[in-house]
Amino acid sequence: MSVISTEYADHMVSVLQEFSPSWEREMDDLARLLDGKRFAVLTGAGISTDSGIPDYRGQGASRRTPMSIDQFRSDVLYRKRYWAGSHRGWLTFASALPNDGHRAVAALEQARLVSGVVTQNVDGLHRRAGSAHVVDLHGSLDRVVCLDCGQRYDRNALAARLARENPWFEEVSDVALAPDGDVDITDFDSLVVPECEVCGGVLKPDVVFFGEVVPFRVYSAATAIVRKAEALVVAGSSLMVNSGFRLVDQARKARMPVIIVNRGATKADAVANIRIDAGTSEVLADLALRLGATDVTEDIE
């Protein structure tokens, strides 16, 4: 089900009305550069921090080493550790709501100004905000796949099953969420790991683990979004992951403008036509207003 947010423009005006003259100059330059162009949007973890999901590399981010696909495949203890943390994290992750940045991108797409969204995030918030043309570069946590037979499952259904088989685990509390929907759990030895109901194989969230590569068809869809655009806006990504950086390189080689909006330095700052060190929600919301994208249809399911 979808709903038209009739108060979207008024809300954005109230959020943005106190910005400084230097902000006005930066945003004027950005709006002028994008005026009359269809642009692609590449997003990273920084766009979801205002939804309560932490960043990997932003200010205050904790250092953590993700589990590799080899570890996950090779040892049931690693799978227990992963599913323990991932299940607890999912209960919080799934309740996160789109923020003003997600809604602004959706409004720009619905106004036919954005050709599509490529996201490095696995939270599904762009679709929930109303964006229709989204490529999940690193997959999405709301899907689960069997590594043996390819059977797919809805994550909520699997979470309910995991809770039934591990009722004691619902009492675990005081956990800190990571950008990939995981949390650090130490008491997981007795966890019953879910298996595929079709073949008994190993189940894994449909996301790209450390040590895996982005599937060819997914990356091809991402490059197609950039190829069809006349500019590229990067929002909330340090571009340290090569899959994202290569899309910027594609845009640069096509001689299209590259705009980077991120708190802190990025790997592509040297090639950006415009670089704004600020929050993605504020910049994208202001941009949407300046370009006349003031209505958004949100997916509220």
N, C-alpha and C positions, 0 to 999 in steps of 0.2 A: 504494500500500500504506500502511496506517496501523498505528500501534502505541500501545498504552495505556502511558502513563508512570506506573508504579506507585510510583516514588520521588519524584514531583512534590511532594507535600505535605511530606515530610521535607526535601527540598532547600530548599523555601521557608522552612521554619522555621529552618533553619541560616543562611540568608542574612539573615533579619530579626531574629534574637534579640537583637542588640546595640543596637537603636534607643533613643532617649532618651524621657523622659516626655512632652516636648512633641510628639514624633512620635506617641506613643500617643494623646494628646488629639486631634490632627488626624485620625488614622485612625479613632478612635472616632466623631468627628463625621461623617466621610465615610460610614462603614458605617451609622450611624443614618439619615442622609439617604436612602441608597439601599435600605435594608432594605424588602423587600416591593415594590419597584419594578422594572420592566423598563427598562433604559436603553440608549441608543445610545452608541456610542463613535466619536469622530472623532480620527484620529491624524495626526501629521505626522512630519517627519524625526527629531525628538527621540526617538521610540520605537525607532528603528533604530540609534542611535549605539552601543548596547551590542553590536550585531552587527558593528561595524567600519565602518559606513557613516556618513560625516560629516554634520553638520547644515549647513543653509544659513545660519542666523542665530544659532545658539547660541554659547556661549562658545568663543572660539578659531577660529570659522569664518572662512575666507578670503573676501574679496569677489571675485565673479566675475560676468560678464555673459553670460547664456545666449544661444545663437544663436536668432534669430527664425525663424518659419516663412517669412517673406518672403525672408530670406537663404538659407535651405535650398532653397527652390524655385527661386530665381532664378539660382544660379551653381553650377556643378559643383565649383569650388574650395571653396566652403562645404561642399558635401556630402562632398568628400574630407576636409576638416578634421573634420567631424562624425563620419563613419564611422571615421576613424583613431582618434579619442579614444574613441568609443563602443565600438569593438571591444575595445580594450585594457582599457577599464573593465569591460566585460561579463565578461571572463575572471575578474576579481576579484569583481565584483558577484554573479555567479551562484553563487559558492562561499560567500557569506554565509549564516549559519544563524540561525533564529529565536532570540530571547533570552527571558529570563524574562517580560518585558512582553508579547511576542506570545503566549507560552504561557498567561499569566494571562488575557488577553482570550479566547483560545480556550476555556479552561476555564470561564469565566463564560458564554460563549455555549452551550457544551454542557450547562451546568447550567440553561439556559433563563432566565438572568438578563439577558443581553444580547440585544437585538432584532436587532442587526446592526452591522457595522463599516463606516464610511466612512473611507477612507484617502487622504491626499494623496500618499502615497509610491508609487513605481513599482517597488518591489523584490519584490513578491509574497510577503513573509515572513509576512503574516497567514494566507494560505491554507496555506503550508507548516507553520505552527504548528498548524493544525487548525481554524481558523475557516472556516465554510461560507458564511455570508451576508456577503459582502464586496463593496463598491462601490469600484472603483479610480477615484477622482474624476479623476485626471490620467492614467489609462491604466496600462499595464504594459510594462516593457521586455522581457518574454519573448515578446512578439508583435511582428510586423512587418507592415506593410500597404503595398500599392501605392497611391500617390496617384492613379493614372490609372484602373485597372480595379477596384480594391478587393480584389484577391487577397491572402490572408493567409498568412503563413509563421511557422513556429516559429523563435524566435531562435537556438536552438542549431544548427539546421540551416543557417541563414544564416551563423552564425559559422564553421561548418566550411567552408562555401563561400568565405567571405571569406579564410579562412586558406589554402585551397588556391590561390586566385588571387593571394595576396600572401605567399608563404612567407617573404620577407625580414622581414616585419613582426613575426613572432613573436619576433625577437631584441630588440625594443624593451623596455627595462626602466626601473626607477626612475620610476614614474609615480604620481601622487597621485590617488586616487579622489574624485569629487564625489558629492553626494547623488543626482544624476540618472543615475549610472552612467557619467559622462563623465570623461575625463582630458585634460589639456593636452598636445597633441602638436604639434611644430613641423615635423617631417620627414614630409610627407604628399603631396608633389607627384606621386609615382609610384604612389600607391595606385590600384588598380582598384576603382572604386565598383560595388557590386552593383546590378543592374537586375532588374526583374520578369521572370521566366522565361515568363510568359504573354504580356505585351504590350510588354516592353522599357521599361516606365515607371519612374518614380522610387519607390524604396523608402524607407520611414521607419518607425522604431520606433513602435508604437501608443501613443504618449504625447502629451500636450498640450504643444506647443512655446510659447515666449514669443510672444504675438501671436495665438494661437488661443484659442477659447472651449471650455469643457467642453460636450461634446455634450448636447443637450436630454434624450435618453433616460437618459443617465448621471446628470445632475443630478436628474432626476425620481426615479430609483431612490434617490438619496441622501436627498432630502427625504422620501420615503416611509418610510425607516428612522427618521428623526427623528420623523415624524408618529405613528408607531406606538409610540413610546417614552413613558415617563413621566419621564425625566430624560436629560440629555446629559452625557457625560464627554469632555472634550477632553484628549488625552494627547500631549505632545511637539510642539505646534504654537504658533507665535507668532501665528497667525491673521492674518498680514499679507496673505495671499492672499484676495481677496474671496469666492471660491467656498466657502472654509471659514468665513469670518466670517458669511456669510449664513445658514449652517446654525445658528450660535449665535443669530443674530437671530430665526430661525424658532422655536427653542426658547424664547427669552425671550418672544416674542409669544404663545406657547401657554401661558405661565406655568408652564413646567416648570423644575425646578432645573437649573442649569448648574454643572458642576464643572470646574475647569481645573487640570491637573497639567503643569507645565512649568518647566524651569530658565530663569529670566529672565522679563521682562515680556511680556505679550501684549496684543493689540489689544482684547480683551474682558474684561480684568481688572475693569473697573468694574461689569460686570453679573453677575459670577460669584457664586454663593451660597457656594461654597467655593473657595479658591485655595491650592494647595499648590505651593511652590517646591522641587521635589525631582525626582529621577530617576524616570522612568516605570516602569522595571523594578521598583524597590523598592515604589513605591506600589501598582501594579496587582497585584503578587504578594501583598502584605499584604491588599489588598482582597479578592482571591479567597479567601484563607484565612478571613477574617472572615465572608464570605458563604457559606462552605461549598463553594466550587468547588475541589475538591482533586484532581480527575482530569482528564487531558487526553488526547485522541486526536490524535496528530500525523501529518501527511502527510509521510512520509520519502522519497518518490520524488524 
